[in-house]
Amino acid sequence: MAVFEISFFSDALGRIAPMTAIVPIERPHHYGGSGKPASEPFRAVYLLHGYSGCNTDWIRGSRIEQLAMAHNIAVFMPSGENGFYLDDPIRGAYYSKLICEDIIDFTRAVFPLSVRREDTTIGGFSMGGYGALRNGLYRSDVFGNIIAFSSAILTDELANMRADEPNPIAPYSYYVHTFGPLDKFPGSDKDPKALAKALLTEGKPVPNIYIACGTEDFGIAQNRAYHNYLEEIGLDHVYMESAGEHNWAFWDEYIEKALCWLDEMK
């Protein structure tokens, strides 16, 4: 098993980008491995951090290193800064392209990964949960599975946001810069609701989706509403909620459950 701190040049950002990687090349005997280098390509999971976080959040906050070994998966954790994993043409920082193209191409060139979409998963929490849903649905040709925890699904909030109302996270100008005209967000290709419906309408491949949120999480209403919406349009998915807040105790518990879910679909 190896942990890498990687710096690579990203065309999408026009600069060097950081990424943390966990690759169980040699799985120890006590994890059911032979102790020898892996002979088959790994399934890959790309995990996104939340607002104000970075590429080391998952490895510092959860047991993802141990879980990667136990489930025999390669895990890649990029830095999306505070960009919600969306392309930002104003700054020339294309975070969606970073996640869906640059990192996919780089990791597959460097590590022994499966190129099948069924073996390629995008996941995240909070802002990263939104990023996983949005980019997983937007590029369902790349990602066969989506894992989303405590996701910041802001469709209704953005549509109703006003410049003169205070916001505890960021100023109004930040949301306009990140998402574009807020009244145009619902129904756009940044709206996870619209993207989910479009896949069904257009007959495109639909990723397997696993959503979870704590009942004490401040985003529980958003996640329940999205779950209800997916049920209304007939998009199959797994939705889980249990006691928990917007914190690592919940995300660490559910990343293990989500990886077990992935194993069941092999």
C-alpha positions as CSV (number, residue, x, y, z in Angstrom):
1,M,0.0,0.0,0.0
2,A,1.3,3.5,-0.9
3,V,0.2,7.0,-0.2
4,F,1.4,9.7,-2.7
5,E,1.4,13.5,-2.5
6,I,1.4,14.5,-6.1
7,S,2.0,17.7,-8.0
8,F,1.1,17.6,-11.7
9,F,0.5,20.2,-14.4
10,S,-3.2,20.7,-15.1
11,D,-4.2,22.2,-18.5
12,A,-7.6,23.0,-16.9
13,L,-6.0,25.3,-14.3
14,G,-3.0,26.4,-16.3
15,R,-0.7,25.6,-13.4
16,I,0.6,22.9,-11.1
17,A,-2.2,21.2,-9.1
18,P,-1.9,19.1,-5.9
19,M,-3.5,15.7,-5.3
20,T,-3.3,13.0,-2.7
21,A,-3.5,9.4,-3.7
22,I,-3.8,6.0,-2.0
23,V,-3.0,3.0,-4.1
24,P,-2.9,-0.5,-2.4
25,I,-0.2,-1.8,-4.8
26,E,0.9,-4.4,-2.2
27,R,-1.9,-5.3,0.0
28,P,-0.7,-6.7,3.4
29,H,-1.7,-10.3,4.3
30,H,-3.9,-9.1,7.1
31,Y,-6.1,-7.3,4.5
32,G,-6.5,-10.5,2.6
33,G,-3.7,-9.7,0.1
34,S,-0.7,-11.7,-1.0
35,G,1.8,-9.0,-0.1
36,K,2.8,-9.0,-3.8
37,P,2.1,-6.3,-6.4
38,A,-1.5,-6.2,-7.7
39,S,-2.0,-8.1,-11.0
40,E,-5.4,-6.5,-12.0
41,P,-6.4,-2.9,-12.7
42,F,-7.8,-1.1,-9.7
43,R,-11.2,0.4,-9.4
44,A,-10.8,4.2,-8.8
45,V,-12.6,6.5,-6.4
46,Y,-12.2,10.2,-6.8
47,L,-13.1,11.9,-3.5
48,L,-13.8,15.7,-3.3
49,H,-13.4,17.9,-0.2
50,G,-15.8,20.5,1.1
51,Y,-15.8,24.3,1.2
52,S,-12.6,25.8,2.7
53,G,-10.9,22.3,2.5
54,C,-8.1,20.8,0.5
55,N,-6.8,17.6,-1.0
56,T,-5.6,16.2,2.4
57,D,-9.0,16.5,4.2
58,W,-10.1,12.9,3.5
59,I,-6.9,11.3,4.6
60,R,-6.8,13.4,7.8
61,G,-10.5,13.2,8.7
62,S,-11.4,9.6,7.8
63,R,-10.1,6.0,7.7
64,I,-9.9,6.2,4.0
65,E,-6.4,4.8,3.9
66,Q,-7.4,1.6,5.8
67,L,-10.6,1.4,3.8
68,A,-8.8,1.6,0.5
69,M,-6.7,-1.4,1.5
70,A,-9.7,-3.3,2.8
71,H,-11.7,-2.8,-0.3
72,N,-8.8,-3.0,-2.7
73,I,-9.5,0.4,-4.4
74,A,-7.3,3.3,-5.5
75,V,-8.4,6.6,-4.1
76,F,-7.5,10.0,-5.5
77,M,-8.2,13.3,-3.6
78,P,-7.7,16.5,-5.7
79,S,-8.0,20.1,-4.5
80,G,-11.0,22.0,-5.8
81,E,-10.3,25.1,-3.7
82,N,-13.6,26.9,-3.1
83,G,-14.8,26.6,-6.7
84,F,-17.6,24.0,-6.2
85,Y,-15.9,21.9,-8.9
86,L,-17.3,24.1,-11.6
87,D,-15.5,25.7,-14.6
88,D,-14.6,29.3,-13.9
89,P,-13.9,31.0,-17.3
90,I,-13.4,34.4,-15.6
91,R,-10.4,33.2,-13.8
92,G,-9.4,30.6,-16.4
93,A,-9.8,27.9,-13.7
94,Y,-11.8,25.0,-15.1
95,Y,-12.4,22.9,-12.1
96,S,-14.9,20.6,-13.8
97,K,-12.5,19.9,-16.5
98,L,-9.8,19.3,-13.9
99,I,-12.0,16.6,-12.2
100,C,-13.5,15.0,-15.3
101,E,-10.6,15.1,-17.7
102,D,-7.1,16.1,-16.4
103,I,-7.1,14.0,-13.3
104,I,-8.7,11.0,-15.0
105,D,-6.1,11.1,-17.8
106,F,-3.2,11.6,-15.4
107,T,-4.1,8.9,-12.9
108,R,-4.9,6.3,-15.6
109,A,-1.5,7.1,-17.3
110,V,0.5,6.7,-14.0
111,F,-1.4,4.0,-12.1
112,P,-2.8,0.6,-13.0
113,L,-6.5,1.6,-13.1
114,S,-9.5,0.2,-14.9
115,V,-10.8,2.4,-17.6
116,R,-14.4,1.1,-17.4
117,R,-16.9,3.6,-16.2
118,E,-18.4,1.0,-14.0
119,D,-15.1,1.0,-12.1
120,T,-14.8,4.8,-11.9
121,T,-16.5,6.5,-9.0
122,I,-16.8,10.2,-8.0
123,G,-17.7,11.1,-4.4
124,G,-17.5,13.9,-1.9
125,F,-19.0,15.7,1.1
126,S,-20.7,19.1,1.4
127,M,-19.4,21.2,-1.5
128,G,-17.7,18.0,-2.7
129,G,-21.0,16.2,-2.5
130,Y,-22.5,18.8,-4.9
131,G,-19.4,18.5,-7.0
132,A,-19.8,14.7,-7.2
133,L,-23.5,14.9,-8.1
134,R,-23.0,17.6,-10.7
135,N,-19.9,16.2,-12.4
136,G,-21.0,12.6,-12.1
137,L,-24.3,13.4,-13.8
138,Y,-22.7,15.9,-16.2
139,R,-20.1,13.3,-17.3
140,S,-22.0,10.1,-16.9
141,D,-19.9,8.8,-19.8
142,V,-16.9,8.9,-17.4
143,F,-18.3,8.1,-14.0
144,G,-20.4,5.0,-13.4
145,N,-21.0,5.7,-9.7
146,I,-21.6,8.7,-7.5
147,I,-21.2,8.9,-3.7
148,A,-22.6,12.1,-2.1
149,F,-22.6,13.0,1.6
150,S,-24.3,16.0,3.2
151,S,-24.4,17.6,-0.2
152,A,-24.7,21.3,-0.8
153,I,-27.6,21.1,-3.3
154,L,-28.3,24.8,-3.5
155,T,-30.9,24.9,-6.4
156,D,-33.7,26.6,-4.4
157,E,-31.4,28.7,-2.2
158,L,-29.5,30.2,-5.1
159,A,-32.7,31.0,-7.0
160,N,-34.0,32.9,-4.0
161,M,-30.8,34.6,-2.9
162,R,-30.7,38.3,-2.6
163,A,-27.8,40.7,-2.7
164,D,-28.9,42.6,0.4
165,E,-29.3,39.5,2.6
166,P,-26.3,38.4,4.7
167,N,-24.9,34.9,4.2
168,P,-22.8,33.1,6.8
169,I,-20.6,31.3,4.2
170,A,-19.7,33.8,1.5
171,P,-20.9,37.1,0.0
172,Y,-23.5,37.3,-2.7
173,S,-20.8,38.2,-5.2
174,Y,-19.1,34.9,-4.6
175,Y,-22.2,32.9,-5.5
176,V,-22.7,35.0,-8.7
177,H,-19.1,34.5,-9.7
178,T,-19.2,30.8,-9.0
179,F,-22.6,29.8,-10.4
180,G,-23.4,32.7,-12.8
181,P,-26.7,34.6,-12.8
182,L,-28.5,33.0,-9.9
183,D,-32.0,33.2,-11.4
184,K,-30.6,31.1,-14.3
185,F,-29.2,28.3,-12.1
186,P,-32.4,26.1,-11.9
187,G,-32.6,24.1,-15.1
188,S,-29.0,24.8,-16.1
189,D,-26.2,22.3,-16.5
190,K,-25.0,23.2,-13.0
191,D,-28.3,22.1,-11.5
192,P,-28.2,18.5,-10.2
193,K,-32.0,18.2,-10.6
194,A,-32.0,19.3,-14.2
195,L,-29.0,17.0,-15.0
196,A,-30.7,14.0,-13.5
197,K,-33.8,14.5,-15.5
198,A,-31.9,15.1,-18.7
199,L,-30.1,11.8,-18.5
200,L,-33.5,10.0,-18.3
201,T,-35.0,12.1,-21.0
202,E,-32.1,11.7,-23.4
203,G,-31.6,8.0,-22.7
204,K,-28.0,8.5,-21.6
205,P,-26.2,6.2,-19.1
206,V,-27.2,6.9,-15.5
207,P,-24.6,6.4,-12.8
208,N,-25.4,4.4,-9.7
209,I,-26.0,6.9,-6.9
210,Y,-25.5,6.7,-3.2
211,I,-26.7,9.7,-1.1
212,A,-26.4,10.0,2.7
213,C,-27.0,12.8,5.2
214,G,-27.3,13.1,8.9
215,T,-30.6,14.0,10.5
216,E,-29.0,16.8,12.5
217,D,-27.1,18.1,9.5
218,F,-28.0,21.7,8.5
219,G,-28.4,20.4,4.9
220,I,-30.8,17.6,5.6
221,A,-33.8,19.4,4.0
222,Q,-31.8,19.9,0.8
223,N,-30.8,16.2,0.6
224,R,-34.3,15.0,1.4
225,A,-35.7,17.2,-1.3
226,Y,-33.3,15.9,-3.8
227,H,-34.0,12.3,-2.8
228,N,-37.7,13.0,-3.2
229,Y,-37.1,14.6,-6.6
230,L,-35.2,11.6,-7.9
231,E,-38.0,9.4,-6.8
232,E,-40.5,11.6,-8.6
233,I,-38.7,11.3,-11.9
234,G,-38.1,7.6,-11.4
235,L,-34.3,7.7,-11.2
236,D,-33.1,4.7,-9.1
237,H,-30.7,5.6,-6.3
238,V,-29.8,4.7,-2.7
239,Y,-30.7,7.2,0.0
240,M,-29.6,6.9,3.6
241,E,-30.0,9.1,6.6
242,S,-29.3,8.5,10.3
243,A,-28.4,10.4,13.4
244,G,-25.4,12.6,12.5
245,E,-24.2,16.1,12.0
246,H,-22.1,17.9,9.3
247,N,-18.9,16.3,10.4
248,W,-16.3,13.6,10.0
249,A,-17.9,11.2,12.4
250,F,-20.8,10.9,9.9
251,W,-18.7,10.9,6.7
252,D,-16.2,8.4,8.0
253,E,-19.1,6.0,9.0
254,Y,-20.7,6.4,5.6
255,I,-17.7,6.2,3.4
256,E,-17.2,2.6,4.7
257,K,-20.9,1.8,4.0
258,A,-20.6,3.4,0.5
259,L,-17.5,1.3,-0.3
260,C,-19.4,-1.8,0.8
261,W,-22.2,-0.7,-1.6
262,L,-19.6,-0.4,-4.4
263,D,-18.3,-3.9,-3.7
264,E,-21.8,-5.3,-4.0
265,M,-22.1,-4.0,-7.5
266,K,-18.8,-5.6,-8.8
